[in-house]
Amino acid sequence: MNKGELVDAVTAKTNITKKQADEVISAFLSVVTEAVANGEKVTLIGFGSFERRERSQREGRNPKTNETITIPATKVPAFSAGKQFREKVAP
């Protein structure tokens, strides 16, 4: 499902227009992205949590030359599914 399909699904389940649904979804994504980028954790009970995790520096290998390289430390977004979401997906 892409964003357009999500907008259509939200419109079908609510009493709002496609334009309003698109604005709400865009605002939600913007708020969550900004919060996680600032190091905050966003928790939606029953759905899941969005957070920023840190990956430490590690060694890797160049597959072409088999040469050892250093992969620098970085910060990555992460999502952990909530209990209700997990149970719905895998009953």
Secondary structure, 3 states (H helix, E strand, C coil): CCHHHHHHHHHHHCCCCHHHHHHHHHHHHHHHHHHHHCCCCEEECCCEEEEEEEECCEEEECCCCCCEEEECCEEEEEEEECHHHHHHHCC
